[in-house]
Amino acid sequence: MFKFDITIENLKRGISNPFQIFDELVLQHGYRIPSTLYNTQRDIGTNMLTKDWDLLIILDCCRIDALREVASEYEFIQDVGSLKTVGGSTPEWTAKTFDPEYIDTIEHTGYVSGTAQLRSILEEDRPSKGGLFDGHLAHSLLSYHDTVDISDLGFVDYAFEYDLPSDEIGKHPKGKTPPRYITDRGIRAAREEDVDRLILHYMQPHGPYAADAITEERDLKKHEARPLRYLRNTSDMDTVWEAYLNEIRFALDEVEIALNNIDAEKVIITADHGEAFGEYGIYGHTVGSLHPQVRHVPWAETTATDSNTYTPMIEKKSEASDSTEEILQALGYKA
């Protein structure tokens, strides 16, 4: 289980990124593997299924301070609290959240997903890997979690498998489902599916940061394509942070449409995990991370009322749907 796939390509990447070798060989084995193992047996954080909500909106990778910074731009966000999440990454959050202990709740919960990690963990049972080496024990340990099967959920819809009938909101970049897909399929699910609870999982603000590029119909710039690498190399936090905030705005503009077209007495806007931007020398998020900016996520309460101002357009699935592996690789994971 400790076997590494050390290739010439990996060594070259390691030489150009010496911190990554330290991160993956020292920090990985020094605390993330032990914390991941501990998390399979005990609870690190609060399972969101135990909280009171009707609609759970997940902004993948969203930090507390970032949501607070843009909150004044949106009337539906009055106060942003915090919650300690059960995972340092989406795969760990998924494996820990959907525990058979909560099967009664899970069976009546619908999930509209913009991320392939749900399919990877609960349907295909193959946690993705990341970094320089294959065979990371921290990822392998996710199989120790006792999880439900995808069929145990009341309803599941993979929004990334669809195409919009027009180009009104731009291209559908591989791995980065635009928020309109989640909003559209979420509204349809809320109106048509027989579930007590509904989860809408938006990919924003997870990198790459495609919001501005989609809006401007252009290719990604360096700080958008690999934002954390760009930040490590340039220390240009202002540029990366503004692009990150724009990702959140991109999602929240769509969340507003959802809140005006779904009936839900109690809505929570949160994240599966956060993101580190160099605090304590750490960048990004990963399985087993206990970094405060990763493990503590926003928790904002609001309401939703269906005013019937939006009619879902997406019905037909894409004829050339990308595989889980292709989607995760586009996000920087190894599958």
C-alpha positions in Angstrom: 0.0 0.0 0.0 3.0 2.3 0.4 4.3 1.5 -3.1 5.0 4.6 -5.2 5.0 4.8 -9.0 8.1 6.9 -9.4 8.6 7.7 -13.1 11.0 10.1 -14.9 8.0 12.4 -15.4 7.3 12.4 -11.7 10.9 13.1 -10.8 11.0 16.0 -13.2 7.9 17.5 -11.6 9.4 16.9 -8.2 12.6 18.7 -9.0 10.6 21.7 -10.3 8.3 21.6 -7.3 10.5 20.5 -4.3 7.8 21.5 -1.8 5.5 19.0 -3.4 7.9 16.2 -2.6 8.0 17.4 1.1 4.3 17.7 1.1 3.6 14.2 -0.2 6.4 12.4 1.6 6.5 14.2 4.9 3.2 15.9 5.5 1.2 13.1 3.8 2.7 10.4 6.0 3.2 12.6 9.0 -0.4 13.6 9.6 -2.8 13.2 6.7 -2.7 9.4 6.5 -3.1 9.1 10.3 -6.0 11.6 10.3 -7.6 9.8 7.3 -7.4 6.5 9.1 -8.8 8.0 12.3 -11.6 9.5 10.3 -12.7 6.1 9.1 -13.2 5.0 12.8 -14.2 8.2 14.5 -15.8 11.5 13.5 -13.7 14.5 12.5 -16.2 17.2 11.9 -20.0 17.3 11.6 -21.9 15.1 9.1 -24.2 17.5 7.2 -26.9 14.9 7.1 -27.4 15.4 10.8 -28.2 19.1 10.4 -31.7 20.6 9.8 -32.2 21.6 6.2 -34.5 21.0 3.2 -32.1 22.2 0.5 -28.3 21.9 0.8 -26.3 24.0 -1.7 -22.7 23.0 -1.9 -20.1 25.3 -3.4 -17.2 23.0 -4.0 -13.9 24.4 -2.4 -15.5 27.5 -1.0 -13.8 29.3 1.9 -15.6 31.0 4.8 -13.8 34.3 4.3 -14.4 34.3 0.6 -18.2 33.8 0.9 -18.2 36.5 3.6 -16.5 38.9 1.2 -19.1 38.6 -1.5 -22.1 38.1 0.8 -23.1 41.8 0.7 -23.7 41.5 -3.0 -26.5 38.9 -2.5 -29.6 39.7 -0.5 -30.2 36.0 0.3 -27.0 35.8 2.3 -27.4 37.6 5.7 -24.9 35.9 7.9 -22.1 33.4 7.2 -21.2 31.0 10.0 -18.9 28.0 10.0 -19.0 24.3 10.3 -16.2 21.7 10.6 -16.6 19.4 7.7 -16.0 15.6 7.7 -13.5 15.6 4.8 -10.4 17.4 3.5 -11.5 16.7 -0.1 -14.6 15.8 -2.0 -13.9 12.1 -2.1 -13.3 12.0 1.7 -16.4 14.1 2.3 -18.5 11.8 0.1 -17.2 8.6 1.7 -17.7 9.9 5.2 -21.1 11.7 4.6 -23.0 8.8 3.0 -22.7 6.4 5.9 -25.2 3.6 6.3 -25.9 5.0 9.8 -28.0 7.7 8.0 -29.7 5.4 5.5 -33.2 6.5 6.5 -32.3 10.1 5.6 -30.2 9.1 2.6 -33.1 7.2 1.0 -35.2 10.4 1.0 -32.4 12.7 -0.2 -31.9 13.7 -3.8 -28.6 14.8 -5.2 -27.9 16.9 -8.3 -24.1 16.7 -8.8 -21.7 18.7 -10.9 -18.8 16.6 -9.7 -17.8 13.1 -10.8 -16.5 12.3 -7.4 -20.0 11.2 -6.2 -20.0 8.6 -9.0 -16.4 7.7 -8.4 -17.0 6.9 -4.7 -20.5 5.6 -4.4 -21.0 4.0 -7.8 -17.6 3.0 -9.2 -15.9 2.6 -5.8 -12.5 3.9 -7.0 -11.2 6.9 -5.2 -9.2 9.3 -7.4 -5.5 9.9 -6.7 -3.6 13.1 -6.9 -0.1 14.4 -6.8 3.2 13.0 -8.0 2.7 9.4 -7.0 0.1 6.7 -7.6 -1.0 4.5 -4.8 -1.4 7.1 -2.1 -2.4 5.3 1.1 -4.6 8.2 2.2 -6.8 7.7 -0.9 -6.8 4.0 -0.6 -8.0 4.3 3.0 -11.2 5.8 1.8 -12.3 2.2 0.9 -12.3 1.6 4.7 -15.3 3.8 5.0 -18.6 2.0 5.1 -20.7 3.8 2.5 -24.1 3.3 0.9 -24.5 2.4 -2.7 -25.5 5.1 -5.2 -28.8 3.3 -5.6 -29.6 4.0 -1.9 -30.1 7.7 -2.5 -33.6 8.8 -3.2 -32.6 10.5 -6.5 -29.3 11.2 -8.3 -28.7 13.3 -11.4 -25.2 13.9 -12.9 -25.6 17.4 -14.3 -22.2 17.1 -16.2 -23.8 14.4 -18.5 -26.1 17.0 -20.1 -25.8 19.7 -22.8 -27.8 22.9 -22.9 -29.9 23.3 -26.1 -28.1 26.7 -26.7 -24.9 28.5 -26.2 -26.4 31.1 -24.0 -24.0 30.4 -21.0 -20.9 29.5 -22.9 -19.0 26.3 -23.4 -19.1 23.3 -21.1 -15.4 22.8 -20.2 -14.4 19.2 -19.4 -14.5 18.7 -15.6 -15.9 22.1 -14.8 -19.7 22.0 -15.1 -21.1 25.5 -15.5 -23.5 26.4 -12.6 -26.5 26.7 -14.9 -26.5 22.9 -15.4 -26.9 22.4 -11.6 -29.5 25.1 -11.3 -31.6 23.8 -14.2 -31.5 20.2 -13.2 -32.0 21.1 -9.5 -35.2 23.1 -10.2 -36.5 20.2 -12.3 -35.7 17.7 -9.5 -37.3 19.9 -6.8 -40.5 20.1 -8.9 -40.8 16.6 -10.1 -38.9 14.2 -7.8 -40.4 12.7 -4.6 -37.7 13.5 -2.1 -37.7 15.2 1.3 -34.3 16.8 1.0 -32.3 17.9 -2.0 -28.5 18.6 -2.5 -27.3 20.8 -5.3 -23.5 20.4 -5.7 -22.0 23.3 -7.7 -18.4 22.8 -8.9 -17.5 26.5 -8.4 -15.2 27.7 -7.0 -13.0 24.6 -7.5 -10.2 25.2 -10.0 -9.6 25.7 -12.8 -11.2 29.1 -12.6 -13.3 29.2 -15.8 -16.0 31.7 -14.9 -14.4 34.8 -16.6 -13.2 32.7 -19.6 -16.7 31.3 -20.2 -18.3 34.8 -19.9 -15.7 36.3 -22.3 -15.6 33.3 -24.6 -11.8 32.9 -24.4 -9.2 30.3 -23.3 -8.1 30.2 -19.7 -5.2 32.4 -18.6 -2.3 31.0 -16.6 -3.7 32.1 -13.3 -7.0 30.5 -14.2 -5.8 27.2 -15.6 -3.5 26.3 -12.6 -4.3 28.9 -10.0 -2.4 27.4 -7.1 0.7 26.6 -9.1 0.6 30.2 -10.4 0.2 31.5 -6.9 3.2 29.4 -5.6 5.4 30.7 -8.5 4.4 34.3 -8.5 2.9 35.1 -5.0 0.3 37.1 -6.9 -2.5 36.6 -4.4 -4.6 39.5 -5.6 -5.0 38.1 -9.1 -5.8 34.6 -8.0 -8.1 35.7 -5.2 -10.2 37.9 -7.5 -10.6 35.0 -10.0 -11.6 32.8 -7.1 -14.2 35.3 -5.9 -15.5 35.5 -9.5 -16.0 31.7 -9.4 -18.2 32.1 -6.3 -20.1 34.9 -7.9 -20.7 32.8 -11.0 -22.3 30.1 -8.8 -24.2 32.5 -6.6 -25.9 34.2 -9.5 -27.3 30.8 -10.4 -28.1 29.9 -6.8 -30.3 33.0 -6.8 -32.3 31.6 -9.7 -32.6 28.3 -7.9 -33.8 30.0 -4.7 -36.6 31.7 -6.7 -37.7 28.5 -8.3 -37.6 25.9 -5.5 -39.8 25.6 -2.4 -37.6 25.0 0.6 -38.3 26.3 4.1 -34.7 25.9 5.2 -31.8 26.3 2.8 -28.1 26.0 3.7 -25.3 27.3 1.6 -22.0 25.6 2.5 -19.1 23.7 1.0 -17.8 20.1 1.1 -14.3 21.5 2.0 -12.3 24.7 1.7 -9.0 25.6 0.0 -5.6 26.7 1.3 -3.9 29.6 -0.5 -0.4 29.2 1.1 -1.3 29.6 4.8 1.2 27.6 6.8 2.9 26.8 3.5 0.0 24.7 2.2 -1.8 25.0 -1.1 -5.0 23.4 -2.2 -7.0 20.6 -0.4 -6.5 16.9 -0.1 -7.7 13.7 1.7 -6.9 13.8 5.4 -6.1 17.6 5.5 -6.8 19.2 8.9 -5.8 22.7 7.6 -8.2 25.2 9.1 -9.0 26.9 5.8 -9.8 23.5 4.3 -11.6 21.8 7.2 -13.8 24.7 8.2 -16.5 25.7 5.7 -19.2 28.4 5.5 -22.7 27.7 6.8 -25.3 30.3 5.7 -29.0 29.8 6.2 -31.7 31.2 3.9 -35.0 30.2 2.3 -36.4 29.4 -1.1 -39.8 30.0 -2.8 -40.8 28.7 -6.2 -42.1 31.8 -8.0 -42.0 29.9 -11.3 -39.7 32.4 -13.0 -37.5 29.8 -14.7 -38.4 26.9 -16.9 -35.8 24.1 -17.0 -34.3 23.6 -20.5 -32.0 20.7 -20.2 -33.5 17.3 -21.0 -31.2 15.5 -23.4 -28.0 13.9 -22.2 -24.8 14.5 -24.1 -24.1 11.9 -26.8 -20.4 12.0 -26.0 -20.3 12.0 -22.2 -16.8 12.1 -20.7 -15.8 9.2 -18.4 -15.1 9.7 -14.7 -11.4 9.5 -15.3 -11.4 12.1 -18.0 -13.5 14.5 -15.9 -11.3 14.1 -12.8 -8.1 14.4 -14.8 -9.3 17.7 -16.2 -9.6 18.9 -12.6 -6.1 17.9 -11.7 -6.8 14.5 -10.2 -5.5 11.1 -11.2 -8.3 8.6 -11.6 
